[in-house]
Amino acid sequence: MTETKTLGDALPDEIARVTGLIPIYTSCGPVANIALALMRASLDQAMRALVSGDVLAMMESLVDLQGYSA
């Protein structure tokens, strides 16, 4: 059974998950620099959305962060 989360719970969880991917990407060396730059920009945008409380921006950030994997 899938746990239902509110946007206010899901976005911080996704921020934490993607932040945890940074060391993995960093260990790949220079080849991952572009991906790391995009990931950090997405994390910055997600944090701004979370702090502002802009629900639409939070939803967009959640979907964006869900696209990152290792």
MOPAC internal coordinates of N, CA, C and O (Angstrom, degrees):
PM7 1SCF
backbone

  N    0.0000 0     0.00 0     0.00 0    0    0    0
  C    1.4512 1     0.00 0     0.00 0    1    0    0
  C    1.5278 1   108.97 1     0.00 0    2    1    0
  O    1.2310 1   120.33 1   -46.47 1    3    2    1
  N    1.3147 1   116.98 1   133.53 1    3    2    1
  C    1.4500 1   122.86 1  -178.80 1    5    3    2
  C    1.5170 1   110.28 1   -85.50 1    6    5    3
  O    1.2310 1   121.37 1   -46.35 1    7    6    5
  N    1.3221 1   114.98 1   133.65 1    7    6    5
  C    1.4595 1   120.66 1   178.34 1    9    7    6
  C    1.5259 1   108.83 1   -79.83 1   10    9    7
  O    1.2310 1   120.51 1   -48.19 1   11   10    9
  N    1.3163 1   116.63 1   131.81 1   11   10    9
  C    1.4500 1   121.37 1   176.94 1   13   11   10
  C    1.5218 1   108.86 1   -89.18 1   14   13   11
  O    1.2310 1   120.69 1   -50.49 1   15   14   13
  N    1.3272 1   116.28 1   129.51 1   15   14   13
  C    1.4575 1   121.84 1   179.61 1   17   15   14
  C    1.5158 1   109.23 1  -118.23 1   18   17   15
  O    1.2310 1   121.38 1   -29.20 1   19   18   17
  N    1.3156 1   114.96 1   150.80 1   19   18   17
  C    1.4567 1   119.42 1   172.16 1   21   19   18
  C    1.5209 1   108.24 1   -77.64 1   22   21   19
  O    1.2310 1   120.24 1   -18.53 1   23   22   21
  N    1.2982 1   117.14 1   161.47 1   23   22   21
  C    1.4591 1   121.85 1   177.47 1   25   23   22
  C    1.5267 1   110.02 1   -59.46 1   26   25   23
  O    1.2310 1   120.67 1   142.06 1   27   26   25
  N    1.3225 1   116.32 1   -37.94 1   27   26   25
  C    1.4587 1   121.14 1   179.39 1   29   27   26
  C    1.5189 1   113.29 1   -65.79 1   30   29   27
  O    1.2310 1   120.00 1   157.22 1   31   30   29
  N    1.3162 1   117.61 1   -22.78 1   31   30   29
  C    1.4690 1   121.86 1   175.55 1   33   31   30
  C    1.5268 1   111.39 1   -93.08 1   34   33   31
  O    1.2310 1   120.52 1   141.07 1   35   34   33
  N    1.3176 1   116.61 1   -38.93 1   35   34   33
  C    1.4578 1   121.14 1  -174.45 1   37   35   34
  C    1.5263 1   112.34 1   -70.10 1   38   37   35
  O    1.2310 1   119.68 1   140.06 1   39   38   37
  N    1.3228 1   118.22 1   -39.94 1   39   38   37
  C    1.4602 1   120.13 1  -176.88 1   41   39   38
  C    1.5295 1   111.88 1   -65.21 1   42   41   39
  O    1.2310 1   118.69 1   131.96 1   43   42   41
  N    1.3353 1   120.10 1   -48.04 1   43   42   41
  C    1.4763 1   118.43 1   176.40 1   45   43   42
  C    1.5285 1   112.77 1   -60.43 1   46   45   43
  O    1.2310 1   120.26 1   143.68 1   47   46   45
  N    1.3256 1   117.11 1   -36.32 1   47   46   45
  C    1.4688 1   119.97 1   177.30 1   49   47   46
  C    1.5284 1   110.87 1   -63.35 1   50   49   47
  O    1.2310 1   120.79 1   138.96 1   51   50   49
  N    1.3122 1   116.10 1   -41.04 1   51   50   49
  C    1.4651 1   120.78 1  -179.55 1   53   51   50
  C    1.5364 1   110.46 1   -70.51 1   54   53   51
  O    1.2310 1   120.42 1   143.01 1   55   54   53
  N    1.3265 1   116.80 1   -36.99 1   55   54   53
  C    1.4638 1   120.58 1   175.75 1   57   55   54
  C    1.5273 1   109.32 1   -60.44 1   58   57   55
  O    1.2310 1   120.50 1   135.24 1   59   58   57
  N    1.3197 1   116.65 1   -44.76 1   59   58   57
  C    1.4699 1   121.13 1   179.24 1   61   59   58
  C    1.5256 1   111.10 1   -63.98 1   62   61   59
  O    1.2310 1   120.21 1   139.00 1   63   62   61
  N    1.3237 1   117.20 1   -41.00 1   63   62   61
  C    1.4687 1   120.76 1  -179.42 1   65   63   62
  C    1.5184 1   110.61 1   -63.13 1   66   65   63
  O    1.2310 1   120.40 1   132.39 1   67   66   65
  N    1.3217 1   116.84 1   -47.61 1   67   66   65
  C    1.4679 1   120.66 1  -177.73 1   69   67   66
  C    1.5306 1   110.36 1   -69.21 1   70   69   67
  O    1.2310 1   119.98 1   143.30 1   71   70   69
  N    1.3162 1   117.64 1   -36.70 1   71   70   69
  C    1.4639 1   120.62 1   175.52 1   73   71   70
  C    1.5248 1   109.94 1   -59.30 1   74   73   71
  O    1.2310 1   120.34 1   143.58 1   75   74   73
  N    1.3129 1   116.96 1   -36.42 1   75   74   73
  C    1.4548 1   121.61 1   177.19 1   77   75   74
  C    1.5193 1   113.80 1   -67.88 1   78   77   75
  O    1.2310 1   120.10 1   162.02 1   79   78   77
  N    1.3192 1   117.41 1   -17.98 1   79   78   77
  C    1.4608 1   121.03 1   177.81 1   81   79   78
  C    1.5287 1   112.81 1   -80.52 1   82   81   79
  O    1.2310 1   120.25 1   160.91 1   83   82   81
  N    1.3237 1   117.13 1   -19.09 1   83   82   81
  C    1.4668 1   120.73 1  -175.78 1   85   83   82
  C    1.5343 1   112.11 1   -57.42 1   86   85   83
  O    1.2310 1   118.68 1   133.51 1   87   86   85
  N    1.3373 1   120.13 1   -46.49 1   87   86   85
  C    1.4748 1   118.30 1   178.44 1   89   87   86
  C    1.5332 1   113.11 1   -61.69 1   90   89   87
  O    1.2310 1   120.35 1   146.95 1   91   90   89
  N    1.3108 1   116.94 1   -33.05 1   91   90   89
  C    1.4628 1   120.43 1   178.71 1   93   91   90
  C    1.5285 1   109.89 1   -65.52 1   94   93   91
  O    1.2310 1   120.88 1   133.54 1   95   94   93
  N    1.3264 1   115.93 1   -46.46 1   95   94   93
  C    1.4596 1   120.03 1   179.84 1   97   95   94
  C    1.5244 1   110.77 1   -67.52 1   98   97   95
  O    1.2310 1   120.40 1   141.44 1   99   98   97
  N    1.3367 1   116.84 1   -38.56 1   99   98   97
  C    1.4612 1   121.27 1   179.51 1  101   99   98
  C    1.5200 1   110.94 1   -61.13 1  102  101   99
  O    1.2310 1   120.33 1   142.96 1  103  102  101
  N    1.3252 1   116.97 1   -37.04 1  103  102  101
  C    1.4631 1   120.91 1  -178.65 1  105  103  102
  C    1.5274 1   112.49 1   -68.31 1  106  105  103
  O    1.2310 1   120.12 1   166.56 1  107  106  105
  N    1.3181 1   117.38 1   -13.44 1  107  106  105
  C    1.4672 1   121.18 1   179.06 1  109  107  106
  C    1.5244 1   112.03 1   -79.23 1  110  109  107
  O    1.2310 1   120.32 1   168.68 1  111  110  109
  N    1.3138 1   116.99 1   -11.32 1  111  110  109
  C    1.4561 1   121.24 1   178.52 1  113  111  110
  C    1.5197 1   112.37 1    85.64 1  114  113  111
  O    1.2310 1   120.81 1    17.86 1  115  114  113
  N    1.3331 1   116.05 1  -162.14 1  115  114  113
  C    1.4690 1   121.74 1  -174.49 1  117  115  114
  C    1.5240 1   114.44 1   -59.34 1  118  117  115
  O    1.2310 1   120.28 1   155.77 1  119  118  117
  N    1.3192 1   117.06 1   -24.23 1  119  118  117
  C    1.4611 1   119.98 1  -178.58 1  121  119  118
  C    1.5353 1   111.65 1   -61.53 1  122  121  119
  O    1.2310 1   120.31 1   156.96 1  123  122  121
  N    1.3197 1   117.00 1   -23.04 1  123  122  121
  C    1.4670 1   120.88 1  -177.21 1  125  123  122
  C    1.5291 1   113.32 1   -97.92 1  126  125  123
  O    1.2310 1   119.78 1  -174.75 1  127  126  125
  N    1.3227 1   118.03 1     5.25 1  127  126  125
  C    1.4631 1   120.48 1  -175.28 1  129  127  126
  C    1.5213 1   113.62 1   -59.43 1  130  129  127
  O    1.2310 1   119.85 1   139.35 1  131  130  129
  N    1.3162 1   117.88 1   -40.65 1  131  130  129
  C    1.4646 1   120.03 1  -179.90 1  133  131  130
  C    1.5229 1   110.09 1   -66.72 1  134  133  131
  O    1.2310 1   120.55 1   135.60 1  135  134  133
  N    1.3217 1   116.56 1   -44.40 1  135  134  133
  C    1.4677 1   120.29 1   178.31 1  137  135  134
  C    1.5211 1   110.57 1   -61.43 1  138  137  135
  O    1.2310 1   120.17 1   138.98 1  139  138  137
  N    1.3301 1   117.29 1   -41.02 1  139  138  137
  C    1.4650 1   120.60 1   178.60 1  141  139  138
  C    1.5228 1   111.41 1   -63.64 1  142  141  139
  O    1.2310 1   120.23 1   138.93 1  143  142  141
  N    1.3181 1   117.17 1   -41.07 1  143  142  141
  C    1.4663 1   120.65 1   178.77 1  145  143  142
  C    1.5278 1   110.65 1   -62.78 1  146  145  143
  O    1.2310 1   120.71 1   136.63 1  147  146  145
  N    1.3210 1   116.25 1   -43.37 1  147  146  145
  C    1.4639 1   120.04 1   178.57 1  149  147  146
  C    1.5277 1   111.00 1   -65.64 1  150  149  147
  O    1.2310 1   120.74 1   139.64 1  151  150  149
  N    1.3287 1   116.18 1   -40.36 1  151  150  149
  C    1.4557 1   121.31 1  -179.75 1  153  151  150
  C    1.5325 1   110.61 1   -63.74 1  154  153  151
  O    1.2310 1   121.08 1   134.41 1  155  154  153
  N    1.3239 1   115.53 1   -45.59 1  155  154  153
  C    1.4728 1   119.06 1   179.58 1  157  155  154
  C    1.5235 1   111.29 1   -64.19 1  158  157  155
  O    1.2310 1   120.08 1   141.93 1  159  158  157
  N    1.3229 1   117.45 1   -38.07 1  159  158  157
  C    1.4716 1   120.81 1   177.15 1  161  159  158
  C    1.5249 1   110.32 1   -64.26 1  162  161  159
  O    1.2310 1   120.38 1   139.03 1  163  162  161
  N    1.3159 1   116.88 1   -40.97 1  163  162  161
  C    1.4644 1   120.77 1   177.92 1  165  163  162
  C    1.5253 1   111.07 1   -64.62 1  166  165  163
  O    1.2310 1   120.63 1   139.55 1  167  166  165
  N    1.3275 1   116.41 1   -40.45 1  167  166  165
  C    1.4661 1   120.19 1   178.15 1  169  167  166
  C    1.5305 1   111.12 1   -65.41 1  170  169  167
  O    1.2310 1   120.42 1   138.14 1  171  170  169
  N    1.3242 1   116.80 1   -41.86 1  171  170  169
  C    1.4652 1   120.15 1   177.32 1  173  171  170
  C    1.5291 1   111.07 1   -61.13 1  174  173  171
  O    1.2310 1   120.92 1   135.79 1  175  174  173
  N    1.3216 1   115.85 1   -44.21 1  175  174  173
  C    1.4635 1   120.64 1   179.58 1  177  175  174
  C    1.5298 1   110.18 1   -63.41 1  178  177  175
  O    1.2310 1   120.22 1   138.81 1  179  178  177
  N    1.3148 1   117.18 1   -41.19 1  179  178  177
  C    1.4642 1   121.33 1   179.92 1  181  179  178
  C    1.5245 1   110.92 1   -64.16 1  182  181  179
  O    1.2310 1   120.50 1   139.02 1  183  182  181
  N    1.3209 1   116.65 1   -40.98 1  183  182  181
  C    1.4666 1   119.85 1   178.65 1  185  183  182
  C    1.5290 1   111.03 1   -65.17 1  186  185  183
  O    1.2310 1   120.63 1   138.39 1  187  186  185
  N    1.3225 1   116.40 1   -41.61 1  187  186  185
  C    1.4681 1   119.54 1   177.38 1  189  187  186
  C    1.5321 1   110.68 1   -61.99 1  190  189  187
  O    1.2310 1   120.39 1   137.58 1  191  190  189
  N    1.3094 1   116.86 1   -42.42 1  191  190  189
  C    1.4625 1   121.21 1   179.56 1  193  191  190
  C    1.5179 1   110.36 1   -63.60 1  194  193  191
  O    1.2310 1   120.46 1   137.56 1  195  194  193
  N    1.3221 1   116.72 1   -42.44 1  195  194  193
  C    1.4605 1   121.10 1  -179.15 1  197  195  194
  C    1.5235 1   111.12 1   -64.02 1  198  197  195
  O    1.2310 1   120.72 1   134.41 1  199  198  197
  N    1.3185 1   116.23 1   -45.59 1  199  198  197
  C    1.4666 1   120.78 1  -179.05 1  201  199  198
  C    1.5231 1   111.25 1   -66.10 1  202  201  199
  O    1.2310 1   120.45 1   142.40 1  203  202  201
  N    1.3316 1   116.74 1   -37.60 1  203  202  201
  C    1.4654 1   120.23 1  -177.74 1  205  203  202
  C    1.5226 1   112.48 1   -74.48 1  206  205  203
  O    1.2310 1   120.66 1   154.94 1  207  206  205
  N    1.3399 1   116.34 1   -25.06 1  207  206  205
  C    1.4614 1   119.63 1  -176.86 1  209  207  206
  C    1.5130 1   113.30 1    77.68 1  210  209  207
  O    1.2310 1   120.07 1  -168.70 1  211  210  209
  N    1.3244 1   117.47 1    11.30 1  211  210  209
  C    1.4654 1   122.63 1   178.95 1  213  211  210
  C    1.5284 1   108.01 1   -72.65 1  214  213  211
  O    1.2310 1   120.94 1   -74.04 1  215  214  213
  N    1.3275 1   115.80 1   105.96 1  215  214  213
  C    1.4634 1   121.03 1  -173.39 1  217  215  214
  C    1.5291 1   111.88 1   -61.44 1  218  217  215
  O    1.2310 1   119.72 1   138.27 1  219  218  217
  N    1.3082 1   118.13 1   -41.73 1  219  218  217
  C    1.4600 1   120.83 1   179.85 1  221  219  218
  C    1.5280 1   110.78 1   -63.61 1  222  221  219
  O    1.2310 1   120.33 1   134.55 1  223  222  221
  N    1.3239 1   116.97 1   -45.45 1  223  222  221
  C    1.4671 1   120.60 1   178.27 1  225  223  222
  C    1.5258 1   110.84 1   -64.24 1  226  225  223
  O    1.2310 1   120.26 1   144.00 1  227  226  225
  N    1.3211 1   117.11 1   -36.00 1  227  226  225
  C    1.4632 1   120.73 1   177.75 1  229  227  226
  C    1.5275 1   110.86 1   -64.77 1  230  229  227
  O    1.2310 1   120.55 1   137.61 1  231  230  229
  N    1.3287 1   116.55 1   -42.39 1  231  230  229
  C    1.4681 1   120.34 1   178.90 1  233  231  230
  C    1.5294 1   110.69 1   -64.47 1  234  233  231
  O    1.2310 1   120.59 1   136.68 1  235  234  233
  N    1.3260 1   116.47 1   -43.32 1  235  234  233
  C    1.4624 1   120.21 1   179.17 1  237  235  234
  C    1.5264 1   110.55 1   -62.75 1  238  237  235
  O    1.2310 1   120.58 1   138.60 1  239  238  237
  N    1.3317 1   116.50 1   -41.40 1  239  238  237
  C    1.4612 1   120.38 1   179.29 1  241  239  238
  C    1.5170 1   111.61 1   -66.13 1  242  241  239
  O    1.2310 1   120.37 1   140.94 1  243  242  241
  N    1.3070 1   116.89 1   -39.06 1  243  242  241
  C    1.4655 1   120.29 1   179.27 1  245  243  242
  C    1.5289 1   110.30 1   -60.75 1  246  245  243
  O    1.2310 1   120.83 1   132.69 1  247  246  245
  N    1.3144 1   116.02 1   -47.31 1  247  246  245
  C    1.4761 1   120.34 1   179.35 1  249  247  246
  C    1.5217 1   110.39 1   -63.54 1  250  249  247
  O    1.2310 1   120.32 1   138.32 1  251  250  249
  N    1.3357 1   116.99 1   -41.68 1  251  250  249
  C    1.4619 1   120.72 1   178.60 1  253  251  250
  C    1.5224 1   111.10 1   -60.25 1  254  253  251
  O    1.2310 1   119.96 1   131.16 1  255  254  253
  N    1.3210 1   117.69 1   -48.84 1  255  254  253
  C    1.4690 1   121.36 1  -178.56 1  257  255  254
  C    1.5234 1   112.21 1   -65.17 1  258  257  255
  O    1.2310 1   120.25 1   147.61 1  259  258  257
  N    1.3066 1   117.12 1   -32.39 1  259  258  257
  C    1.4589 1   119.90 1   179.33 1  261  259  258
  C    1.5229 1   112.62 1   -64.69 1  262  261  259
  O    1.2310 1   120.73 1   163.54 1  263  262  261
  N    1.3164 1   116.22 1   -16.46 1  263  262  261
  C    1.4641 1   121.10 1   179.18 1  265  263  262
  C    1.5237 1   114.30 1   -78.82 1  266  265  263
  O    1.2310 1   120.07 1   169.10 1  267  266  265
  N    1.3334 1   117.47 1   -10.90 1  267  266  265
  C    1.4610 1   120.33 1  -179.21 1  269  267  266
  C    1.5185 1   110.88 1   -89.31 1  270  269  267
  O    1.2310 1   121.40 1   -43.62 1  271  270  269
  N    1.3241 1   114.93 1   136.38 1  271  270  269
  C    1.4657 1   120.14 1   176.44 1  273  271  270
  C    1.5256 1   108.46 1  -147.15 1  274  273  271
  O    1.2310 1   121.59 1   -12.47 1  275  274  273
  N    1.3120 1   114.57 1   167.53 1  275  274  273
  C    1.4726 1   119.39 1   179.92 1  277  275  274
  C    1.5169 1   109.48 1  -106.47 1  278  277  275
  O    1.2310 1   120.10 1   180.00 1  279  278  277

